[in-house]
Amino acid sequence: MQMRLEHIEQVVTIEQEVYTSPWSKNAFLQEIIDNRLASYFVALLAGTVYGYAGLWIILDEAHITNLAVRPDCRRQGVGGALLEKLLMEADCKGAAKVTLEVKRSNRLAQNLYRKYGFVRRGVRPGYYSNEDALIMWLDSIPSGLHAVYKARLKEGK
Ligand SMILES: CC(C)(COP(=O)(O)OP(=O)(O)OC[C@H]1O[C@@H](n2cnc3c(N)ncnc32)[C@H](O)[C@@H]1OP(=O)(O)O)[C@@H](O)C(=O)NCCC(=O)NCCS
């Protein structure tokens, strides 16, 4: 579901656990209150946030800004489900292509993005304080995603 103010504390706790340069509470607040180009989502069960993700949509391009899953809830499909939600949002809002940056060493996130069709198109040297970013692109959003998502909701997954 859409990230709301009441989710921010939990989101920031995960962010601090996961990243060495975490976004602040204010950064998330600005994104969901002020940034009209941004959409943020949480994976939520009984009020607990298990992961979150966001993107900016600028004309026909979407830029994924953030995607993280609580370390104790990984490898259960949460990251994939969040990425699917972002891709559907991008599609609904008219984006044709999707891009993101990922640390060169972050092989498991690269695996996730590749699984959904992203390919590596470039490098931003030193984009992270001590590391290069790989630039990945998805040229066309898979057309079957909406149907898969609806079927999952029906099954309660
Ligand atoms: C990347 C991340 C979001 C994946 O979340 P997740 O819930 O574990 O992912 P899923 O269970 O949906 O896995 C989806 C795919 O990701 C890849 N993947 C996830 N964890 C992996 C691992 N430990 N080793 C190898 N591939 C992995 C696989 O391709 C997997 O598909 P498969 O299960 O068919 O093999 C999570 O590891 C995370 O939060 N990492 C820290 C934050 C981060 O790096 N975010 C990306 C910033 S660009």
The ligand as a Tripos MOL2 file, in Angstrom:
@<TRIPOS>MOLECULE
LIG
   48    50     1     0     0
SMALL
NO_CHARGES

@<TRIPOS>ATOM
      1 C1         17.4820   -6.5310   -2.5740 C.3       1 LIG1
      2 C2         16.3450   -6.8630   -1.6000 C.3       1 LIG1
      3 C3         15.3280   -5.7230   -1.6710 C.3       1 LIG1
      4 C4         15.6830   -8.1760   -2.0340 C.3       1 LIG1
      5 O1         14.5570   -8.4060   -1.2060 O.3       1 LIG1
      6 P1         13.9660   -9.8820   -0.9590 P.3       1 LIG1
      7 O2         12.6440   -9.7230   -0.3090 O.co2     1 LIG1
      8 O3         14.9590  -10.7430   -0.2750 O.co2     1 LIG1
      9 O4         13.8170  -10.3820   -2.4610 O.3       1 LIG1
     10 P2         12.9140  -11.5860   -3.0130 P.3       1 LIG1
     11 O5         12.7300  -12.6300   -1.9730 O.co2     1 LIG1
     12 O6         11.6860  -11.0000   -3.6180 O.co2     1 LIG1
     13 O7         13.8830  -12.1630   -4.1520 O.3       1 LIG1
     14 C5         13.7060  -11.7640   -5.5050 C.3       1 LIG1
     15 C6         14.9710  -12.0570   -6.2910 C.3       1 LIG1
     16 O8         16.0600  -11.2710   -5.8140 O.3       1 LIG1
     17 C7         17.2860  -11.9930   -5.9810 C.3       1 LIG1
     18 N1         17.8480  -12.2470   -4.6400 N.ar      1 LIG1
     19 C8         17.3000  -11.8320   -3.4600 C.ar      1 LIG1
     20 N2         18.1090  -12.2250   -2.4410 N.ar      1 LIG1
     21 C9         19.1580  -12.8820   -2.9830 C.ar      1 LIG1
     22 C10        20.3140  -13.5100   -2.4470 C.ar      1 LIG1
     23 N3         20.5340  -13.5500   -1.1210 N.pl3     1 LIG1
     24 N4         21.1880  -14.0820   -3.2950 N.ar      1 LIG1
     25 C11        20.9790  -14.0580   -4.6230 C.ar      1 LIG1
     26 N5         19.8840  -13.4740   -5.2040 N.ar      1 LIG1
     27 C12        19.0030  -12.8900   -4.3880 C.ar      1 LIG1
     28 C13        16.9320  -13.2980   -6.6470 C.3       1 LIG1
     29 O9         16.9570  -13.0590   -8.0540 O.3       1 LIG1
     30 C14        15.4740  -13.4750   -6.2040 C.3       1 LIG1
     31 O10        14.7390  -14.2840   -7.0850 O.3       1 LIG1
     32 P3         14.6430  -15.8840   -6.8070 P.3       1 LIG1
     33 O11        14.0670  -16.0150   -5.4340 O.co2     1 LIG1
     34 O12        13.7330  -16.3420   -7.8970 O.co2     1 LIG1
     35 O13        16.0530  -16.3860   -6.8950 O.co2     1 LIG1
     36 C15        16.8860   -7.0410   -0.1290 C.3       1 LIG1
     37 O14        17.9380   -7.9650   -0.1380 O.3       1 LIG1
     38 C16        17.3520   -5.7680    0.5260 C.2       1 LIG1
     39 O15        16.5800   -5.0410    1.1480 O.2       1 LIG1
     40 N6         18.6680   -5.4700    0.4160 N.am      1 LIG1
     41 C17        19.2530   -4.2810    1.0640 C.3       1 LIG1
     42 C18        18.7760   -3.0230    0.3800 C.3       1 LIG1
     43 C19        19.1650   -3.0040   -1.0700 C.2       1 LIG1
     44 O16        20.2410   -3.4380   -1.4370 O.2       1 LIG1
     45 N7         18.2610   -2.4430   -1.9090 N.am      1 LIG1
     46 C20        18.5380   -2.2630   -3.3110 C.3       1 LIG1
     47 C21        19.1280   -0.9170   -3.4870 C.3       1 LIG1
     48 S1         19.4710   -0.5950   -5.1930 S.3       1 LIG1
@<TRIPOS>BOND
     1     1     2 1
     2     2     3 1
     3     2     4 1
     4     2    36 1
     5     4     5 1
     6     5     6 1
     7     6     7 2
     8     6     8 1
     9     6     9 1
    10     9    10 1
    11    10    11 2
    12    10    12 1
    13    10    13 1
    14    13    14 1
    15    14    15 1
    16    15    16 1
    17    15    30 1
    18    16    17 1
    19    17    18 1
    20    17    28 1
    21    18    19 ar
    22    18    27 ar
    23    19    20 ar
    24    20    21 ar
    25    21    22 ar
    26    21    27 ar
    27    22    23 1
    28    22    24 ar
    29    24    25 ar
    30    25    26 ar
    31    26    27 ar
    32    28    29 1
    33    28    30 1
    34    30    31 1
    35    31    32 1
    36    32    33 2
    37    32    34 1
    38    32    35 1
    39    36    37 1
    40    36    38 1
    41    38    39 2
    42    38    40 1
    43    40    41 1
    44    41    42 1
    45    42    43 1
    46    43    44 2
    47    43    45 1
    48    45    46 1
    49    46    47 1
    50    47    48 1
@<TRIPOS>SUBSTRUCTURE
     1 LIG1         1 GROUP 0 **** ****
